[in-house]
């Protein structure tokens, strides 16, 4: 029988902003409160905001506000807990809980899956909290099979108020040396950390995880006796508290609660505005950059989404045309009655875009307001158009701006504490810091007002456990594989030895097809490793314009100052390397990828003008050097230095007997010829001449490649008519068999180009 274990928990509700709970009431009677509370966990983000992620249930176990819940309600990662928590208390089981309280983490235990927190002595408005109703954590009697159980909690399926369910003890089980009791009590999402009561009202256990098998649900509750010693050991621990973080929590909660109490939301950031909702509506979401409101009545499908975006310059009609309108109009053929008109929205110049899809009408107001852009979107069923327009119109009459449009002063340098760094901009580029806590890994973008195609962005994100174990070379290979799914992906360059102000890293540049069909874009990405995290610098532009802004990207990279004390000794060290084509003349060449890989491995070199000349015939001497060097480097990568050391030895005069007359004066070639002669890899065109400047043929290259790489071929001497078989046939046969001969080449006397030899060497390296 297949069973499904739910996270080893009853599930944790994911939140975009806040749970839809009640705001503060005029009078709160703490004599009526319930000791089972809702707890919501979040983090103080890198950009000094607060983002809430999960919620569960908890139990107050002391009059001073000590609460116990599951560890998985407060745990962000295995080695890290969330940093901020707010508490909702129920005063009337028929009403939503009131979310005016905060708490700090004291201690947690992963094995037991419990956490201890302390409710702060003042609520979010600074009012002292009296002694609270609580449940002692020492039940009067032991449970036995068949005893009735009552569970209090805030499951996701239980609506917005506290949910109380009943069941029986189904048995007992020991897991990880901890005692659990099993119950058929109906439990669900959000019950984690809640309150299990005996028939007499004693606090007997904590809902911890559930198992679902077919139509049967079974809950596992931690016996509260197991947590007694943990509680008593840690109840006096100092709380984890950061004032700046909780100040932001209080500000956000007050903003949301006041909006719910008054049905009026006043946006406290630029651009400031106010809007009031009717009694039948509610706020679904309130955050700095997104406010969503809609009807509470299930039969009414009315909602309005207000999304805001900041810019580091004035948003003009020309910028909107390129940045916004084109995206709408690119797909307008898919819609009916597409229309864009200019009109006035509450006294402000705006653009309205509307269209039909199926039986719905979509309405979108786009309002430039100084250096901000406001999107107001809603839709309605055409069958209820008159009613819908009246509903929306009545709400829009309450909308008003509270300040005048302003253009923010551009910032030249960004300095952050977490992570600790500073970064400047380049001439003509505007620095725009991301302040949205819902996307804290996105740090900053650099924009050009007159160029909407070019974009430079910086991120700081945690590496996965598997990524942390990779060398720089392995990470670059992993990165390359991850990007090959991009439409029409083509590698331009890569480097596994980047240094950015003391931080080691890698870089990758590639081409791909962007959203606009037929328009090739080029992206450069630099990863600079910062312990368990990585800075990611991205420059993305049209391929045809990439070179125009590449120097600006380099200037921004070189402005980066890492403030991490751990790398103080290497600060100021930069090594970015080439982010553009390895060679300028291999773009779109059929052997571009092979040539790039050969260059990356240090096997092939170009010319002083940064060209490779892939169609130029390659000489016998250059082909020999390339093939031997490729083999030596390949073995060296696997930890075998013998061939590379042997090659170096052949530079000594003692080995002159392996020279040809015409190779002895060529210093760069000498050691390769001597090695090849000694190991029977080559023969001259006579006993005394090698003719290193002559073009290498397909047959010669195949023989040198296969012999150097110790790939056996069939023996001519063992054939019946050996005198009729040309010397090169075994080598060509093997070359075709293993796929190292370029497509369309069959003639052994064909003179190879530099690009074709690069393909052959690359192909054989892939097989060794």
N, C-alpha and C positions, 0 to 999 in steps of 0.2 A: 504494500500500500504506500503510495507516494505521499510524502508529507512536505509541507512548505514552512520553513522557519523564517519568521519575519524579523530580519536584522538582529536576531536575539533580543528583540524588543517588541513592543506593541506598535511600533512605528512612531516616527517623530514628524509632526506636521511641518512642512516647509512653508515659510512665510515670505512674501514679497516685501511687506512693510510691517504691519502690525496685525494681530488677530482682531477680528471684528467684535470688540468688546465694548462694554459701556464706559462712558466717561464718568467724571466725578459727579456726585449728587450734592445737593445743597446741605443735606443733613445725613450723616452716616452713623448708624447705631451699631457700635462694635459688640454690643450684647447679642446681636442677631447674626453675627458672622459665622461662617462655617470654617473649620480648621483645614479643610482640603482646598488648596489654592492652585491656580494655574501659574506656571513658570515659563517664561520665554527667554531664550538664550541668544545672545548676539555678540558682536565684536566691535571694538573700536578700530576703525580701519586706518590704513596707511595715510589716507588723505584727511584724517581727523574728523571723520564722520562716524555714524553708528549704523550698523546693518544687523537686523534680526533674522535668524535662520530657522530655529526649531522651537517647538513648545511641547510641554508635557504637563504632568500633574505633580504635586508635592503635598506634604503634610507638615503642618506646624506642630512641633513637639516641645515647645517651651513658651511661656507667656511673653518672653522677651523677643520672640520671633525666630527661633531656631527652626529650620525646615530641613526635611530629608526628602530626597528624590533619587532617581536612578542616575548613575554616572553617565549613561549614554544620552541623557537629556542635556548635560552640561559639557560633554566632551566634543571638541572640534576634531581633533586628531588623536592618535594613540598617545602622543607625548604632550598634548596641549589641550587646555580647556578653553571654552568661550570666556570672554573677559567681562561682559556686562549682562545683567539679568533684571527683568522687571516682573513684578508679581501682581496678579489679579485676584481679588478676594470677593467671594460671593456673600452677599448679605440677605438676598432673597432668592431661593432656589428657582423661582419662576422667572427671574431677570438675569440679564447678562452680568458677569462679574465686573467689578470696578478696578481699573488698572491705574492706580495712583501710587504704587509702591515699588521700591527697588530692593535688590539684595546683592550680597557679595558672597563669593565662594570661599569656604573655609578649608575643605579637604574633600578628596574623592578617592575611591578605591575601585580599580577596574575589575579585579577578580570578583569582588562582591557585587559590583555594579550598583554602588550607592554613592551619593554625594551629599555633603552637608553645607548649607548656606545660612546666612544670617540676614534677616530683613533689617533694613536701615531704620533708625529710630525716628526719622522724619519722612513724611511723604514727599512727593515730587514738588509740592508747593511750600515746603518748609514747615508744615504743621506737625507737631509732636504726635506720635502714634501711641495710644494707650496700651496697657497689657492686653495680649491677644488670647483668644480662646485656643486651646491646644489639646492634643491627645498625648497622654503619657506613652512612652515607648516600652513600658513593662506591663504586658497583659497579665490579668489576674489568673488565667488558667490556660492550660495547653489545649490546642485544637485536636480534634479527633475526626476520623473519617465519618462523613454524614452531617457534620455541623453546618449550620447555615452561615453564609458569608454575604456581606453587603459591601459593594465597591463604590467609592466616590471618585470621580475623575472628570476630565474634560476631553472625551474622545472626539475625533474629527467628525464622526457620524452622528454625534449626539446633539447637534445644533450649537447654539451660542451660549447656553447656560450649563450649569453643572449637571452631570448625568449620574443617576444612582441606579445600580443594577444589583440583582440578588442571584444567589446560586448556592451550591454546596461544596464542601471539601470532598474531592474525589480520591484523595490519596496523598502520599508523601514520597519524596524522592531526594536523594543526595546527589548533588552535582558539584564538582570541584571542592569537595569536603564542606559544602554548605547545604543546609536543609531548606527545601522548598516544599510548599504544599500545592497540590494540583486542584483546580476547580473548573467547573463548567460555567462559572459566572460569565455572563456576556461582557466581554471586554473588547476594546478596539483602539483605534488610533488615538494617541494623546493620553491614554490611561497610564502610560509609563510613569512610574514614580508616585502614583496616586495612593489612595488609602483603602486598605482592606480592613473591615470591621467584623468582629464576631457578633453573634446575635445579641450579646449583652452590651455592645457598643465599644468594646476594647479595640485598640489599634493592634492588629495581629500580623500584618504583612504588607509588602510592597509589590504591586503588579510589575513584573520584570520582563517576561517575554511570553510569546504565545506560539502554539503550534496549530496549524490548520490541516486537517486531513479529511478530504471529501466534505461532508456536510457537518462535521463535528469540529468544534473549537475547544481547545484546552489551554487554560492559562496557568503559568507557573508564577507563583508569588514567593518572594523571599520571606522566610519567617523572620519577624522583626527581632527575635532573640539573637539572630546571627549578627545583627548590626549594633547591638548594645555596646559592646566594648569599643567599636569604632566611634560611635557617637560620644561616649564619655572621654575617649582619648583626645578627640579633636574639637570638642564643643567650645573650647577656649582659644583655639588657634586664631592668629591675626587674620582678618579678612583681606582678600586681594581687592584693592580699591585704588582706582586712578580717578582723581577728581575731574579732570578734563573729560574723561569718557562718560562719567555719570552726569556731568553737567549737560552734555549733549543728549543723553537719554532723557533727562528731565525736560529739556526744551522740546524734544520731539513728542513726548507723551502729552505734555500740556497743550501743544499745538493741535494734536489729534483729538484729545479729550474735549477741549474747548469747542472745536469744530462740531463734534458730535452733540454736545450739549446745546449749542446755539444754532446748529444747522448752517452756520456761516464759517467759511474758511477764508482766512486772510493770509496771503502768501508773504512771508517775512523777508524774502530775498528779492533782489532786483530780477525782473520787473515786479514791483509790488502790485497786487490786485486783490480784489475780494469778490466772492460769489456766495450766494445763499441758495440752499436747496429746499424744495417743498417738503412737507412733513412725511409724505409717502416715499421719499428718497433717503439714501444714506451714502456716506463716503465709503467706497470700496478700498481706496488706497490714497494715502497722503505721503508724499515725499518731496524732496527739493525739486526734482525734475519731472515728476509725474503725479497728477491728481486725477483720480477716477471716481465718478459718482454715478449713481443710478437708482432705479426704482427698487424698493423692498418687496413689491408685490410680484409674485411669481408670474402672473399672467401678463405683466407689462414688461416688455423687453426694451426698456429705455436706459441709455447710459451715455455719458459724455466723458471723453478722455482728453485731458489737457497735458501736453508734453512740452517742455521747455528745453532750449539749448542755448548755451552761451557761446559767443564768438569774441575773439580778441580785437575785432574791428567792427565798423558799422556794417550792418546787413543791408545791402542795396538791392534794387530790383535786378541789376545785372548779375549780381552774385546769386540771387535766388534762381534766376533763369538757368544758370549753369549747374547749380548745386542741388536744386529742389525740383523745379518745374520739369526739367528734362527727364528726371526719373519717373515722374508721373506720366508724362506724355510718351515715353518710350513704350509703355504698355497700354496706351489709351485705345488701341484697336480692339483690345479684349473686352472693353466695356461699351455699353450703350449710352448715348446722350452725354458723352464727355464734354464738360464745359469748364472753362476757367475765366472768371470775371473779376474785375477790380470793384471793390465796394468799401463801405465804411462799417466797421464793427465797433460798436459802443464808442463812437467818436474817434476811432483810430483807423488809418488806412490799412486795408487788408486785401487778401486775395482769397476767393472762394473757388475751390475745385469740387465739382460734383460729377457723379456718374452712376449708372445703374448696373447691377449685376444680379441676375435672376430676378427675384421680386423685391430686392432691397435697393434702397437709395443711400449712397454714401456721401456725406457732406464733410468737407475739410476746409477749415479756415487757416490760412497761413498769414501770420501777423509779424512783420519785422518791427522791432521796437528798440531802436538804438542799436546796441551790440548784442541783442537777444532775438531769438526767434521763437514764436509761440505757435504751436499746432493745436487746434481744437477740432476734434473729430467726433462724429456721431452718425448713426444710421437709423433707418426705420423701414418698416414694411409698407409698401406702396398701398396696400389695402387699408391701412390706417393712417394715411398721410395727413389728413386734416387734424386728427387728434394728436399725432406725433408733433406736428409743427407748432401746435398750441402749447404742448408740454415744454418743448425746447425753447420756444420764444419767451415763455414766462420765466424760465430760468435765466436766459441771457439778459433779460432786463435788469437782473440783480448784479450782473457782472460789471465791474468798473475798475479802471486803473487808478492807482493811488500815487503814482509819481510820473514825472515826465521822462521821455526817452533820453537816455544818456549813452555815450560811447565810452567804454572803459579805456583807461590808459594802458597802452601796451607794456608788457613785462619783458625785460631783457634777460633776466636770470631767475631760475627756479632753484630753491634750496629746500630740501626735505630732511626731516629727522629720521623717519622710518620709511624706507631705508635711508641711511645717511649719505647724501650726495648733493652736488650742485651741478647745474647744467645751463649753458647759455644758448643763445640763438645765433642765427647768421643774418647778414644784411638781406632785407626783403622778406624775411620770414617772421611770422607772428607766433609767439610762444603761448600756448593755451593749456593751462593745467586742468586736469580732470578732477572735479570735486564731487562726483557722484559715488557715494559709498557702496552702491550695488555693483560697481565694477572697479574695485580698489586696485587691482593689478595694472590697470591702464593708468599710467602716470601723466603723460603729457603728449600733446600733438603739436606739430609745427605746420602752420598753414600759410599759403600765399593768397592774398585777396584777389589777385588778378589771374590766378592759375588754380583751378579747382581740381585738376588732375593730379598734381604733385602732392604727396602726403608723407610726412615723416612722423613716426610715432615711437613712443618709448613705453615699455612695460617692465614690471618687476614681479616675477611669479615664482612659486615654489617648484622645485624639480621633483619629479616622481621618484619613488624609492629605486626603481630600476635605472633611471637616468643618473642618479647620484653615483652609481657604481661604474659608470662608463668613463673611459679615457676620452680625451678630446677628440682623438681620431674616431673612436667608436661612436661618440655623440654625434659627430658630423655625419657619419654613415647613417645613423638612426634618423637624423634630421632630413637627410636626402631622401630616404625611403618614405618618410611621412609626407613629403611634398610631391611625390611623383604622381599622385592622383589629380593634381591640378590640371585643368584643361590645357592641352597642348604644351605640357611642361617640357622645358629644355634647359639643361644646366648651362650656366655661363661661367661661373668660377666658384671655387670653394677653398677654404683655408682653415686648417686645424691648429694654427699657431698664432692666433690673434692675442694682443695684449692691449687693454684699455685702462689706463691709469693704474697699472699694477694688477688688474684682474685678468686672468687667463680666459681665453674664449675661442670661438670659432666663427666663421662667416660663410654665408651661402648666398649666391646670386643666381637667379633663374628667370626665365621667360615663361609667361603663361597667357592664356586668352582671358581677358577681363569680362565684365558683365556685358559690355558692348561688343556684339559679334564682329569679329574681324579686326578688333583693336588689340594688338599685342602689348602687354605690360611687362615691365621688368621690376623685380623686387630684390633688394639686398637686405639680408638679415644678419645682425651680429649678436651673438650670445656671449655675454661676459659673466662668468660664474662668480657668485658671491656666496660662498659657503653652500648652504642647502638651497639657495635661490639663484636666479639668473636675471640680469638685466637683458632686455631684448630691444635692440634698436632696429627699426624697420624703415626703409625708404622705398616707396612704391610710386611708379610713374609710368607714363606711356613710354614704350621702348624708344620712340623717335625723339623724346624729350629728356630721356634719362640723363644723358651726359651734361645737359644744361644745368642740372641741379646737383650733380654728384659732388662737386666741390663744396657746396653748402652743407651737404650731409656729412662730409668729412670734417668740416669746420665745427659742426655741432658735436660730433664724436670727440674731437680733440678738446672741446670745452668741458667735457665730463670730468668732474673731480670726485673721486670716491673718498668719502669721509670715514670709512670703516677703519677703525684703529688697528685691526689685525693685519692690514697690508700697508701700514705706514712706510715700511722700509722700501717698498717698490713703487711708491707713488711717483707720478710723473713719467712712468714708463709706458709708451704707446707703440704699438706695432700693428697697424691695420692691414697693410698689404693692399693688393689690387682687388677692387670690388667689381671691376668691369671685366670685359673679355680677357682671357689669358692672352690671346692674340687677336688683333683687330680684323684679320682677314679670314677667320674661320667661322664667322657668324653665318648660320644656316648652311654651312658646308656639310656634306653627307657624313664626314668623319669627325664632326665637331666634338662629339662626346668622347671619342677615343683620344683625340689630340689633347683635350682638356685633362683627361685622366693621366695621360703620359706626362704632361707638364706638371701636374699636381704631385706626381710621384718623383719628380726630379729626373726623369728619364730623357725627355725631349727638351731641347732648347730652341728658342726662336732667334730672330735677327735683331740687330740694334734698333731697328725702327718699330719694334713690337709686332712684327708680322711673323707668320709661320711659313707662308708660301706652300700650302698643301699640295698644289699641283706641280711643284717643281720636282724633277727627277732626283732621286736620292742616290748618293754615291755608295760604292762598296765599303769604303772606309767608314762613313757615317752609319751605314746600316749595321756593320759589325759592332761598332761601339754601342749603338743603341740596344741591340739584342743582348749583348753580354752584360751591359749595365742594368738592363731590366731584370735579367735573371739574378744578378748579384743583389740588387735592391729587394727583389721579391723574397729571396732567401733570408736577407738581413731582417726583414719585417717579421719573419717567423723565428728570429733568434739565432740564425746561423750566419756568422760573420766570416766563415772560412773563405768563401769565394771572393768577397770584397778585399780581404787581406791578401789573398794570393794575387789578385789583380795589381794591388799596390806594389807587391814585391817585384813584379815584372817590369817596373820602371828602372830597376837597377841595371848597371852596365853588364853585369855577369850574364844576362840573358840575351845579349846582342845576337847570338847565334841563331835565334829564332826570327830575326829580322829578314825582310826582303830589302833589296837595294833601294826600292822606291818608297819604303815606309820608314826606313831608319831616320830620315830627316824630320819626320812629322811627329813632333813630341806628343801631342794630344792623343795620337792613335797608337803609339808604339806599344804600350803595355797591353792593349787589347789584341793586337796582332800576335804578339809573343804568346799570350795566354792561349789564343785560338790555335796557333801552330802547335804548341806543346800538347794540347788536348785533342788534336786531330779534328778540329771543328772546321778549318778552312784549308784550302790549297791555293797556291798562286796560279796565275795563268801560265807560268813557267817556273822553273826551279828558283829563279832569282827575282821575279817581278810579281807584284800583287795587283797593280793598277788600281790604287785606292780611289782615284778620281773617276773611274768608269762607273756608269750607272749599274746598280745591282738589278739582277733579273728576278723574276718570280721564282724560278727554280732554285737559284742561289739562296735567296732569302728563306725559302722553305727549308732547305738543308741546314742552314745555319741555325734557324729557329728551333727545329726539331732536335738537332744534335745537341745544342746548348741546353735545352730543357729536358734532355735524356728521354725523349719520346721515341720508342723503337719503330722502325719501318721494316717492311718485308725485304728479304735479302735477294738481290739480283743474282748473286753467285749460285744460289740454289735452284735457279730456273733452268729449264732444258735448253732454251735458246737465249742465253744471257748476252751474247754478242749483239742481239737484235734489240735489246731493251736499253733505251737511253738512261743515263745515270740519274736523271732527275725524277723519273716516273714514280719510284717508291715514295719520294718526299711529297710530290703533288697529290698522290693518292691519299696519303695520310692527312695532308692539309685539307683536302676536300672532306674527308671522313670526319674530322674533328671541327670543321667549320671555321678555319682561320684564314681562308683565302677570300678576298673581297669578291662580291658578286660580279659576274661578268668576265672574270679573268680565267683564262684556260691555257694560254700560250706560255710555256716555261721560259721563253726568251723575252717575254714582255718586260720592259724596264719600269720598275715601280716608282711611284711618286712618294713624297714624304707622307702624305695623308694616308695612302694605302698601307705603307709599312706601319704607321701608327695603329691602324686598325688591326693588322696581323699581330703585332706585339701585345696590344690590349687584349685581343681575343685569347691568346695563349696564356696570358697572366690570369685571366678569369678561370682557366682550367687547372692551373697549378696552385 
